Amino acid sequence: MSSRLARSAGLISIAAMASRVLGVAREAVVAGIFGAGTAVDAFNVAFRIPNLLRDLFAEGAMTAAFVPTFTRTLTTRGRDDAWRLGNLVINALLMATGALVIVGMLCAAPLTQALAPKFASVPGKLELTTDLTRVMLPFLTTVAIAVAMMGMLNSLNRFFIPALSPAMFNVATIAAAVALAPLMPSVGLPPIMAIAIGTVAGGLGQILLQWPVLRKEGFRYRPAVDFRNPELREVLRLMVPGTIGLAAVQINVLVNTYLATGQQEGAVSWLGYAFRLMYVPIGLFGVAIATAALPEISRHAAVQDAPAMRRTIAGALRMMLMLNVPATIGLMVLARPIVGLLLERGAFTPIDTEATAAALMFYAPGLVGYSAVKIASPSFYALRDSRTPVIVSVMAVLANLALNLVLVRQIGYRGLALGTAIAAIFNAAALLWLLRNRLDGLEGRRTAVAFLKILVASALMGLAAHAMADRLAVVLRDGSELAKLVRVLAAISAGVLALVISARLLRIHEFDEASRRVLRRIAPRRGQA
């Protein structure tokens, strides 16, 4: 991996860390106030609709289709033409997502009925889900614009502020939960409606944070629409299949939501909490590396430099493995104490902790798959191939559906998490195999050796963390917040120490690279103030 790519990924990880810490705080606040009952079940199902549309028409497809096209225009034709394309894309998104929001509001009742028919058996639950859906649908438009702005800034090698912008969603949600939720009953609304309002406010915050940086780079908004523009047509051509090609994870989660509504009360919430906790390392490592790599991959693709593209993708994959394999094992080993520390308070009971931890353990194996897809799938779009990700994604969705229908009967809601994880691994493996054939290799031998070394080091890390957590569970029995914190921090410290020693003994180059980047940010270079 080039030093520039590692540096960019480091900047994104720092910003993502702030956002993910706030995200965990958001989950803790919501769990403490609302627990895992009817209100949170209704919110999770309601948010699933705008969230799925966001991934279909904004984050996933937009990133894959827009960033390579914008980067190519910027590289070959200059900033003026790139800004023109940015304006056209933003206005096209406003029109498309605005129409979807209006249709969604009009059809909210049948949509929620189709997604959660079992909610009708609980008085008021389906109606609450419908109302929350209507309030949150505009989130789709705000995030679509924010993602377009993020794509332009990333193409200009501006990574920190775009990566930090999702933190605004967490800040707005926490503020709404603390300040607005107690006021909702006084105006005749349920307290959970405050979280829906905070969701939309968070989407607007993502736009407002990035706007000054984009203006400083020279962008000026123009209300222009020209569907004859060849670059815009290229983006739309890639986005149409891209709405399927990058939607596998969210469609799988939608299937999980539907099946989970037929499980016991709280199952939707347990899966939702677990999935968002599992997404913390994806955002910190997987998304950071993919976001940093995509503009570089797109530049190599624009000049048809296959060897450079191959090196960049392979380096990104190895760095992703170095960060996400230990994270996967860590989540599986420490699921119970982590969930207990972060969420178990207020309305969130020990029963909810056990159930959420079980879902997290089954979700965790898919972490590497999710992160690899975020590198592999956009690489095909950089090569102007939107067909391959579509075919693989459809296969992954079908595999997930088949697995979930079988596993939910065997192990209940936990089977939904496991089926999703297996499908994510299948999706990633198929894409990487096809990408390897397309690029005449992805430094397979080097990557395989690195993966085996990382797996051994991570296994030793897991054993050390598990032993420490078990020992402290016996010593610290009072169940206080301090005891929970000490147990988790001590287990993580023991695991990290074991990982460092193992990585050094096994001579894992990617670990050395990541360590150097961290140390350079902590300690100033010699000679600097």
C-alpha positions as CSV (number, residue, x, y, z in Angstrom):
1,M,0.0,0.0,0.0
2,S,1.4,3.4,-0.9
3,S,2.3,5.8,1.9
4,R,-0.3,8.3,0.5
5,L,-3.0,5.7,0.7
6,A,-2.1,4.7,4.2
7,R,-2.0,8.4,5.2
8,S,-5.4,9.1,3.7
9,A,-6.8,6.0,5.4
10,G,-5.3,7.2,8.7
11,L,-7.0,10.6,8.4
12,I,-10.3,8.9,7.6
13,S,-10.0,6.5,10.5
14,I,-9.3,9.4,12.9
15,A,-12.5,11.2,11.8
16,A,-14.4,7.9,11.7
17,M,-13.3,7.2,15.2
18,A,-14.9,10.4,16.4
19,S,-18.1,9.5,14.5
20,R,-18.2,5.9,15.7
21,V,-17.6,6.9,19.4
22,L,-20.5,9.3,19.1
23,G,-22.4,6.4,17.4
24,V,-21.8,4.2,20.3
25,A,-22.9,7.0,22.6
26,R,-26.0,7.4,20.5
27,E,-26.9,3.7,20.9
28,A,-26.2,3.9,24.6
29,V,-28.5,6.9,25.1
30,V,-31.3,5.4,23.0
31,A,-31.0,2.0,24.8
32,G,-31.0,3.7,28.2
33,I,-34.1,5.7,27.4
34,F,-36.1,3.3,25.3
35,G,-34.6,-0.2,25.9
36,A,-35.4,-2.8,23.3
37,G,-39.2,-2.9,23.3
38,T,-42.1,-1.7,21.1
39,A,-40.8,1.9,20.5
40,V,-37.3,0.9,19.3
41,D,-38.7,-2.0,17.3
42,A,-41.0,0.5,15.5
43,F,-38.1,2.9,15.0
44,N,-35.8,0.3,13.6
45,V,-38.4,-0.9,11.0
46,A,-39.3,2.7,10.1
47,F,-35.7,3.7,9.6
48,R,-35.0,0.6,7.5
49,I,-37.1,2.1,4.6
50,P,-35.2,5.5,4.2
51,N,-32.0,3.7,5.1
52,L,-32.4,1.1,2.4
53,L,-33.3,3.8,-0.1
54,R,-30.2,5.8,1.0
55,D,-28.0,2.8,0.3
56,L,-29.7,2.0,-3.0
57,F,-29.7,5.6,-4.4
58,A,-27.2,7.5,-2.4
59,E,-24.3,6.1,-0.5
60,G,-23.6,2.8,-2.3
61,A,-24.5,3.4,-5.9
62,M,-23.5,7.1,-5.7
63,T,-20.1,6.4,-4.4
64,A,-19.4,3.7,-6.9
65,A,-20.7,5.5,-9.9
66,F,-19.9,9.2,-9.1
67,V,-16.4,9.1,-7.7
68,P,-14.7,7.3,-10.6
69,T,-16.6,9.5,-13.2
70,F,-15.8,12.7,-11.2
71,T,-12.2,11.7,-10.7
72,R,-11.8,10.9,-14.4
73,T,-13.4,14.3,-15.4
74,L,-11.1,16.1,-13.0
75,T,-8.0,14.3,-14.2
76,T,-8.6,14.6,-17.9
77,R,-10.6,17.9,-18.3
78,G,-10.0,20.0,-15.2
79,R,-12.0,21.5,-12.3
80,D,-14.5,23.6,-14.2
81,D,-15.9,20.5,-16.0
82,A,-15.8,18.5,-12.8
83,W,-17.7,21.2,-10.9
84,R,-20.3,21.3,-13.7
85,L,-20.7,17.5,-13.3
86,G,-21.1,17.9,-9.5
87,N,-23.9,20.4,-10.0
88,L,-25.7,18.2,-12.5
89,V,-25.5,15.2,-10.2
90,I,-26.7,17.1,-7.1
91,N,-29.7,18.4,-9.0
92,A,-30.5,15.0,-10.5
93,L,-30.3,13.6,-6.9
94,L,-32.7,16.3,-5.6
95,M,-35.2,15.4,-8.3
96,A,-35.0,11.7,-7.9
97,T,-34.9,11.4,-4.2
98,G,-37.5,14.2,-3.8
99,A,-39.9,12.1,-5.9
100,L,-39.1,9.0,-3.8
101,V,-39.7,10.8,-0.6
102,I,-43.1,12.0,-1.8
103,V,-44.1,8.6,-3.0
104,G,-42.8,7.0,0.2
105,M,-44.9,9.4,2.4
106,L,-48.0,8.6,0.4
107,C,-47.4,4.9,0.6
108,A,-45.9,4.7,4.1
109,A,-48.9,2.6,5.5
110,P,-48.8,-0.2,2.9
111,L,-44.9,-0.2,3.0
112,T,-44.8,-0.7,6.7
113,Q,-47.6,-3.2,6.6
114,A,-45.6,-5.3,4.0
115,L,-42.4,-5.0,6.0
116,A,-43.7,-5.7,9.4
117,P,-47.2,-7.4,9.2
118,K,-46.8,-9.0,12.6
119,F,-46.7,-5.6,14.2
120,A,-50.4,-5.3,13.7
121,S,-50.9,-7.8,16.5
122,V,-49.6,-5.2,19.0
123,P,-52.0,-2.3,19.4
124,G,-50.6,1.0,18.0
125,K,-47.2,-0.5,16.9
126,L,-47.9,-0.6,13.2
127,E,-49.3,2.9,13.2
128,L,-46.3,4.2,15.2
129,T,-44.0,2.6,12.6
130,T,-45.9,4.3,9.8
131,D,-45.7,7.8,11.4
132,L,-42.0,7.4,12.1
133,T,-41.4,6.4,8.5
134,R,-43.1,9.5,7.1
135,V,-41.0,11.8,9.4
136,M,-37.7,10.2,8.5
137,L,-38.1,9.8,4.7
138,P,-36.5,13.3,4.0
139,F,-33.3,11.9,5.5
140,L,-32.8,10.2,2.1
141,T,-32.5,13.5,0.2
142,T,-30.2,15.1,2.8
143,V,-27.8,12.1,2.8
144,A,-27.8,11.9,-1.0
145,I,-26.6,15.5,-1.3
146,A,-24.1,14.9,1.6
147,V,-22.7,11.8,-0.2
148,A,-22.3,13.7,-3.5
149,M,-20.3,16.4,-1.6
150,M,-18.2,13.7,0.1
151,G,-17.4,12.2,-3.3
152,M,-16.2,15.5,-4.7
153,L,-14.0,16.2,-1.7
154,N,-12.5,12.7,-1.7
155,S,-11.6,13.1,-5.4
156,L,-9.7,16.2,-4.4
157,N,-7.9,14.3,-1.7
158,R,-9.9,16.0,1.1
159,F,-10.8,13.2,3.4
160,F,-11.1,14.4,7.0
161,I,-14.2,16.6,7.0
162,P,-16.2,14.2,4.8
163,A,-15.3,11.3,7.1
164,L,-16.3,13.4,10.1
165,S,-19.6,14.5,8.6
166,P,-21.6,11.4,9.7
167,A,-20.9,12.4,13.3
168,M,-23.5,15.1,12.8
169,F,-26.1,12.4,12.6
170,N,-25.0,11.0,15.9
171,V,-24.8,14.5,17.6
172,A,-28.3,15.4,16.4
173,T,-29.8,12.1,17.5
174,I,-28.2,12.4,21.0
175,A,-29.4,16.0,21.3
176,A,-32.9,15.0,20.2
177,A,-33.1,12.0,22.7
178,V,-31.9,14.1,25.6
179,A,-33.7,17.4,24.9
180,L,-36.7,16.6,22.7
181,A,-37.9,13.2,23.9
182,P,-39.2,14.4,27.3
183,L,-41.1,17.2,25.5
184,M,-42.9,15.0,22.9
185,P,-45.9,13.9,25.1
186,S,-46.7,17.6,25.8
187,V,-47.4,18.1,22.1
188,G,-49.3,14.8,21.7
189,L,-46.4,12.8,20.2
190,P,-44.6,9.6,21.5
191,P,-41.1,10.2,22.9
192,I,-39.5,8.0,20.1
193,M,-40.6,10.7,17.6
194,A,-37.8,12.9,18.9
195,I,-35.3,10.3,17.5
196,A,-37.0,10.5,14.1
197,I,-36.7,14.3,14.1
198,G,-33.0,14.1,15.2
199,T,-32.4,11.7,12.2
200,V,-33.5,14.3,9.7
201,A,-31.6,17.1,11.5
202,G,-28.5,14.9,11.4
203,G,-28.8,14.6,7.6
204,L,-28.9,18.3,7.2
205,G,-25.9,18.6,9.5
206,Q,-23.8,16.5,7.2
207,I,-24.4,19.0,4.4
208,L,-23.7,22.0,6.5
209,L,-20.4,20.6,7.8
210,Q,-19.0,19.9,4.3
211,W,-20.4,23.0,2.5
212,P,-17.7,25.5,3.6
213,V,-14.8,23.1,2.6
214,L,-16.3,22.5,-0.8
215,R,-16.8,26.2,-1.4
216,K,-13.2,26.8,-0.4
217,E,-12.1,24.3,-3.1
218,G,-14.0,26.4,-5.7
219,F,-17.4,24.7,-6.0
220,R,-20.4,27.0,-6.6
221,Y,-23.9,25.6,-6.7
222,R,-25.9,26.1,-9.8
223,P,-29.6,25.0,-10.3
224,A,-28.8,23.4,-13.7
225,V,-30.1,20.1,-15.1
226,D,-28.9,18.7,-18.4
227,F,-29.6,15.0,-18.9
228,R,-27.7,15.1,-22.2
229,N,-24.4,15.7,-20.5
230,P,-22.3,12.6,-21.3
231,E,-20.6,12.5,-17.8
232,L,-24.0,12.7,-16.0
233,R,-25.3,10.0,-18.3
234,E,-22.3,7.9,-17.4
235,V,-23.0,8.3,-13.7
236,L,-26.7,7.4,-14.2
237,R,-25.8,4.5,-16.4
238,L,-23.6,3.1,-13.6
239,M,-26.0,4.0,-10.8
240,V,-29.0,2.1,-12.3
241,P,-27.4,-1.3,-11.9
242,G,-25.4,0.0,-9.0
243,T,-28.5,0.3,-6.9
244,I,-28.6,-3.5,-7.0
245,G,-24.8,-4.1,-7.2
246,L,-24.0,-2.4,-3.9
247,A,-27.3,-3.1,-2.0
248,A,-26.6,-6.7,-1.0
249,V,-25.9,-5.9,2.7
250,Q,-28.9,-3.6,3.1
251,I,-31.3,-5.9,1.2
252,N,-30.1,-8.7,3.5
253,V,-30.8,-6.6,6.5
254,L,-34.2,-5.8,5.2
255,V,-34.9,-9.5,4.8
256,N,-33.7,-9.9,8.4
257,T,-36.0,-7.2,9.6
258,Y,-39.0,-8.8,8.0
259,L,-38.2,-12.3,9.4
260,A,-37.3,-10.8,12.8
261,T,-40.7,-9.2,13.2
262,G,-42.1,-12.8,13.5
263,Q,-39.7,-13.6,16.4
264,Q,-40.1,-12.6,20.0
265,E,-40.7,-9.0,21.2
266,G,-37.4,-7.2,21.0
267,A,-35.7,-9.3,18.3
268,V,-35.7,-6.5,15.8
269,S,-34.0,-4.2,18.4
270,W,-31.5,-6.8,19.4
271,L,-30.4,-7.3,15.8
272,G,-30.4,-3.6,15.2
273,Y,-28.2,-2.8,18.1
274,A,-25.8,-5.7,17.3
275,F,-25.6,-4.7,13.6
276,R,-24.7,-1.1,14.5
277,L,-22.0,-2.2,17.0
278,M,-20.6,-4.6,14.4
279,Y,-20.5,-1.6,11.9
280,V,-18.1,0.3,14.2
281,P,-14.9,-1.4,13.0
282,I,-16.3,-1.4,9.4
283,G,-16.6,2.4,9.6
284,L,-13.2,2.7,11.3
285,F,-11.2,0.4,9.0
286,G,-13.2,-1.0,6.1
287,V,-14.9,2.2,4.9
288,A,-11.8,4.3,5.7
289,I,-9.5,2.2,3.6
290,A,-12.0,1.8,0.7
291,T,-12.7,5.6,0.7
292,A,-9.0,6.4,0.6
293,A,-8.3,3.8,-2.1
294,L,-11.2,4.5,-4.5
295,P,-9.9,7.9,-5.9
296,E,-6.5,6.3,-6.4
297,I,-8.0,3.2,-8.1
298,S,-10.1,5.5,-10.3
299,R,-7.1,7.5,-11.4
300,H,-5.2,4.3,-12.3
301,A,-8.2,3.1,-14.2
302,A,-8.6,6.4,-16.1
303,V,-5.1,6.0,-17.6
304,Q,-5.5,2.2,-17.9
305,D,-2.6,1.4,-15.6
306,A,-3.6,-2.1,-14.6
307,P,-0.4,-3.0,-12.6
308,A,-0.8,0.1,-10.4
309,M,-4.5,-0.6,-9.9
310,R,-3.7,-4.2,-9.0
311,R,-1.1,-3.0,-6.4
312,T,-3.5,-0.5,-4.9
313,I,-6.3,-2.9,-4.5
314,A,-4.1,-5.7,-3.1
315,G,-2.5,-3.3,-0.6
316,A,-5.9,-2.0,0.5
317,L,-7.1,-5.6,1.0
318,R,-4.1,-6.6,3.1
319,M,-4.4,-3.5,5.3
320,M,-8.1,-4.2,5.7
321,L,-7.4,-7.8,6.8
322,M,-4.8,-6.5,9.3
323,L,-7.4,-4.3,11.0
324,N,-10.6,-6.3,10.5
325,V,-9.6,-9.9,11.3
326,P,-8.5,-8.9,14.9
327,A,-11.7,-6.8,15.2
328,T,-13.8,-9.8,14.1
329,I,-12.3,-12.1,16.7
330,G,-12.4,-9.4,19.4
331,L,-16.1,-8.8,18.8
332,M,-16.8,-12.6,19.0
333,V,-14.8,-13.1,22.2
334,L,-15.9,-10.0,24.0
335,A,-19.4,-9.6,22.8
336,R,-21.1,-10.0,26.2
337,P,-18.9,-7.6,28.2
338,I,-18.9,-5.0,25.4
339,V,-22.6,-4.9,25.1
340,G,-23.0,-4.9,28.8
341,L,-20.6,-2.0,29.2
342,L,-22.1,0.1,26.3
343,L,-25.8,-0.6,26.5
344,E,-26.9,-2.3,29.8
345,R,-28.5,0.5,31.8
346,G,-31.9,2.1,32.3
347,A,-34.5,0.3,30.2
348,F,-31.9,-2.0,28.6
349,T,-31.9,-5.2,30.8
350,P,-29.4,-8.0,31.3
351,I,-31.7,-10.2,29.1
352,D,-31.4,-7.6,26.3
353,T,-27.6,-7.7,26.8
354,E,-27.4,-11.5,26.4
355,A,-29.7,-11.4,23.3
356,T,-27.8,-8.5,21.6
357,A,-24.4,-10.1,22.4
358,A,-25.6,-13.4,20.8
359,A,-26.6,-11.6,17.7
360,L,-23.3,-9.7,17.6
361,M,-21.3,-12.9,17.8
362,F,-23.1,-14.3,14.8
363,Y,-22.8,-11.0,12.8
364,A,-19.1,-10.6,13.5
365,P,-17.7,-13.2,11.0
366,G,-19.2,-11.2,8.2
367,L,-17.1,-8.1,9.1
368,V,-14.3,-8.9,6.7
369,G,-16.8,-9.7,4.0
370,Y,-18.5,-6.4,4.3
371,S,-15.2,-4.5,4.3
372,A,-13.8,-6.4,1.3
373,V,-17.0,-5.7,-0.7
374,K,-16.5,-1.9,-0.1
375,I,-13.1,-2.2,-1.9
376,A,-13.9,-4.8,-4.6
377,S,-17.3,-3.6,-5.8
378,P,-16.3,0.1,-6.6
379,S,-13.2,-1.2,-8.3
380,F,-15.5,-2.8,-11.0
381,Y,-17.2,0.6,-11.4
382,A,-13.8,2.3,-11.9
383,L,-13.3,-0.2,-14.7
384,R,-16.8,0.8,-16.1
385,D,-18.2,-2.6,-15.3
386,S,-21.4,-2.4,-13.5
387,R,-22.8,-5.8,-14.6
388,T,-20.5,-8.0,-12.5
389,P,-21.3,-6.5,-9.1
390,V,-25.0,-6.7,-10.0
391,I,-24.9,-10.4,-10.8
392,V,-22.8,-11.3,-7.7
393,S,-25.0,-9.1,-5.5
394,V,-28.2,-10.8,-6.6
395,M,-26.6,-14.2,-6.0
396,A,-25.6,-13.1,-2.5
397,V,-29.1,-11.8,-1.7
398,L,-30.6,-15.1,-2.8
399,A,-28.1,-17.1,-0.8
400,N,-28.9,-14.9,2.2
401,L,-32.6,-15.5,1.8
402,A,-32.2,-19.3,1.6
403,L,-29.8,-19.4,4.6
404,N,-32.0,-17.2,6.7
405,L,-35.2,-19.2,6.0
406,V,-33.3,-22.3,7.2
407,L,-31.3,-20.9,10.1
408,V,-34.2,-18.8,11.6
409,R,-36.0,-22.1,12.2
410,Q,-33.0,-23.7,13.8
411,I,-31.6,-20.9,16.1
412,G,-34.1,-18.1,15.9
413,Y,-33.1,-14.5,15.4
414,R,-29.4,-15.5,15.8
415,G,-29.7,-17.4,12.5
416,L,-30.6,-14.2,10.7
417,A,-27.3,-12.7,11.8
418,L,-25.4,-15.8,10.8
419,G,-27.0,-16.0,7.4
420,T,-26.2,-12.4,6.7
421,A,-22.6,-12.9,7.7
422,I,-22.2,-15.9,5.5
423,A,-23.8,-14.1,2.5
424,A,-21.4,-11.2,3.0
425,I,-18.4,-13.5,2.9
426,F,-19.8,-15.2,-0.3
427,N,-20.3,-11.8,-1.9
428,A,-16.8,-10.7,-1.1
429,A,-15.1,-13.9,-2.2
430,A,-17.0,-14.0,-5.5
431,L,-16.2,-10.3,-6.3
432,L,-12.5,-10.7,-5.5
433,W,-12.2,-13.9,-7.5
434,L,-13.7,-12.2,-10.6
435,L,-11.6,-9.0,-10.0
436,R,-8.5,-11.2,-9.8
437,N,-9.3,-12.7,-13.2
438,R,-10.0,-9.2,-14.6
439,L,-6.7,-7.8,-13.4
440,D,-4.5,-10.9,-14.0
441,G,-4.0,-11.4,-10.3
442,L,-4.2,-9.5,-7.0
443,E,-0.9,-10.5,-5.5
444,G,-2.7,-13.6,-4.3
445,R,0.3,-15.4,-2.8
446,R,1.4,-12.4,-0.8
447,T,-2.1,-11.7,0.4
448,A,-2.8,-15.3,1.4
449,V,0.4,-15.5,3.4
450,A,-0.5,-12.2,5.1
451,F,-4.0,-13.4,5.9
452,L,-2.7,-16.7,7.5
453,K,-0.2,-14.8,9.6
454,I,-2.9,-12.2,10.7
455,L,-5.3,-15.1,11.5
456,V,-2.8,-16.8,13.8
457,A,-1.9,-13.5,15.5
458,S,-5.6,-12.7,15.9
459,A,-6.4,-16.1,17.4
460,L,-3.7,-15.7,20.0
461,M,-5.1,-12.2,20.7
462,G,-8.6,-13.7,21.2
463,L,-7.3,-16.3,23.6
464,A,-5.5,-13.7,25.7
465,A,-8.6,-11.4,25.7
466,H,-10.9,-14.2,26.6
467,A,-8.7,-15.4,29.5
468,M,-8.4,-11.9,30.9
469,A,-12.2,-11.3,30.6
470,D,-13.0,-14.6,32.3
471,R,-10.5,-14.0,35.1
472,L,-11.9,-10.6,35.9
473,A,-15.5,-11.8,35.7
474,V,-14.6,-13.9,38.8
475,V,-12.7,-11.1,40.6
476,L,-15.1,-8.2,39.8
477,R,-18.5,-9.4,40.7
478,D,-20.3,-6.2,41.8
479,G,-21.6,-5.4,38.3
480,S,-20.8,-1.7,38.7
481,E,-20.1,0.5,35.7
482,L,-16.5,0.8,36.8
483,A,-16.2,-3.0,37.1
484,K,-17.5,-3.4,33.5
485,L,-15.1,-0.8,32.2
486,V,-12.1,-2.3,33.9
487,R,-13.0,-5.8,32.6
488,V,-13.4,-4.6,29.0
489,L,-10.3,-2.4,29.0
490,A,-8.1,-5.0,30.6
491,A,-9.3,-7.7,28.2
492,I,-8.7,-5.4,25.2
493,S,-5.2,-4.5,26.6
494,A,-4.3,-8.1,27.0
495,G,-5.5,-8.9,23.5
496,V,-3.6,-6.0,21.9
497,L,-0.4,-6.9,23.7
498,A,-0.7,-10.5,22.5
499,L,-1.4,-9.2,19.0
500,V,1.6,-6.9,19.0
501,I,3.9,-9.7,20.2
502,S,2.5,-12.2,17.7
503,A,2.7,-9.7,14.8
504,R,6.3,-9.0,15.5
505,L,7.2,-12.6,15.8
506,L,5.4,-13.5,12.6
507,R,6.8,-10.4,10.8
508,I,3.5,-9.1,9.5
509,H,4.4,-6.1,7.3
510,E,0.9,-4.6,7.3
511,F,1.0,-4.4,11.1
512,D,4.3,-2.6,11.0
513,E,2.9,-0.1,8.4
514,A,-0.2,0.5,10.6
515,S,1.9,0.9,13.7
516,R,4.2,3.5,12.0
517,R,1.2,5.5,10.9
518,V,-0.2,5.6,14.5
519,L,3.1,6.4,16.1
520,R,3.7,9.3,13.7
521,R,0.4,10.8,14.7
522,I,1.1,10.4,18.4
523,A,4.7,11.4,18.5
524,P,6.0,14.5,16.5
525,R,8.9,13.9,14.2
526,R,12.3,14.8,15.5
527,G,13.1,18.4,15.0
528,Q,9.4,19.5,15.0
529,A,8.0,21.6,17.8
